Amino acid sequence: METLIKTDQRIQLVDGSFTASEALDVITSLLNEKINFHKLQRLAWCEGNKDANTKYPDGRIQELEREIQIAREFISGVRQEGKRLRIDGILNITLEE
C-alpha cells in the first residue's frame, strides 16, 4: 500500500472587511509578530557568539518596519475618505524538496 504525504497547506490568516483603524491594528500586529520573531532569531544566533552574522534578520526587521510605515501612510489616506478596507491574507506552506 502506498502512503500519500501532504506537501502543502493553506491557512486563511485574515479574511474580512475592516475600518481603517481595525485594518491598521491587524496589519501592524501581524508585522510586529514577524519583527519579534526575527529579533528573537537574532538574539539566539548571538547567544555565545558575539560575532554571529545577523545580516538577514537585521535586514528583514528593517524591511518589515518600512512596510508598517507604508501601511500607515496608505491607511491614513483611506481613513480621511471614510472607506473600509478588505484584507485577504493567506499563508501558503509548501514542503521544500
Buried (B, 14 or more C-beta within 10 A) or exposed (E): EEEEEEEEEEEEEBEEEBBBEBBBEBBBEBBEEBBEBBBEBBEEBBEEEEEBEBEEBEEBBEEBEEBBEEBEEBBEEBBEEEEEBEBEEEEEEEEEE
